[in-house]
Amino acid sequence: MAALSQDSTMIGAFQNNADIHTITSAKVFSVDPADVTSDMRRTAKMVNFGIIYGISAFGLSQRLAIPRTDAANIIEAYFREYPAIREFMDRTVNEARESGYVETISGRRRYFPDLQSSNQNLRGNAERAAINTPIQGTAADMIKLAMIRIDHLLREKPYQTKMLLQVHDELVFDLALDEQEELLPKILDAMKTALPLPHGVPIDVSSGTGVNWLAAH
């Protein structure tokens, strides 16, 4: 979202390695980041992800169990603090309505004929999907490209380490411990550089090891 909308505030938060949900909460509730409570951060996290899916005041009120007017005020404050995100959403829908499709950063297209539908529900669903697709689609492209690079990496030598599966934005490996020192930096670099984002938005990748996936967390 930060890269596609070019919102300077959100980009700055990622460049400073700040917690985006804490930063959003501080801005929406007009408090210092140090004063953000866990409930406030939870609300901001819900909004940050909900906006990507075109959440409405009603939907947010249902998820947070708060009055609809309070939810509407939170969304209004969000767009006031991140104006470029609202501009991105409006621009994306308008351009998709003209061209019939949206694209991820890597150029993968998804078509939305229902943007021209006379049915309000179909049109609304298409608008929300058109906003979400460049964001979530780019994330999907990124990890798939990373998996291809890592597959090539693991074929360069007779490594015993195996890439097992993808779980959302995670990759799970059966790691040969004697290969950890050599492979882990290479795997992390392959993920960080798989699909660089524009406008200086950094990609952060963390890792963990353990006897099983739960322990690795």
Phi, psi and omega in degrees: 000316180300315183291319184284323181276339183060031178288118187295324180294315180291319178299317180299323179297317179290321179295330179269007178058034179273159176283113188296328181287324176292317179298315179298316180299316180299322181286316183293322183262003176056050176230169175287144179307327180292340182262004179288126179273169180296323178293321178294319179294320179299318178297314181297322178297318178299320180290314181305314180280326180294322180301321180300329181262011177070037182297144179262170176300321178297314180297318179293321180296324178292318183290323183264355182057050178232162178301150182298323180296322177295318179297319178297321179294323179294315179296319178298318178295323179300310181290335176291324180277332180237067185297329181293336179288317175299318179297319178298315182297314180295317182295319181297315180295316181296317180291323179292325179294326180283315186270334182095356183210168170234165182229149169280173179300327180278357175098006178285132185257150169225130184265147183226078178296335182289352174296340178260006184291145175279348177278118186298321180294315178297318181294318179296318177298320180293322179296315180295320179292325179294325178289318185286325188301314179299329182280299182291327178294320177295319177299320178295317178300318184300312184285330176293319177296322177297319180296322178295317180295319181292323176300316177297319180300315184287348177265354183292328179225170177282059179294149175268342179294137180236139172275119188269307185195164174256135174232098183057249182258021179243152171240135182249132183237149165267101191266127170282118190299328180286354177256356186301312184298322180280317189275323187303312178299324181290320179294315179298319179294321179298324179285318182294327187253007183299317180213086181301139179270147179286170173064028173071021178279118184282154174254123180251131179232128176249163181217160176208153178231155179182177182289341174209178185297319179298316179294328180292340177276000000 
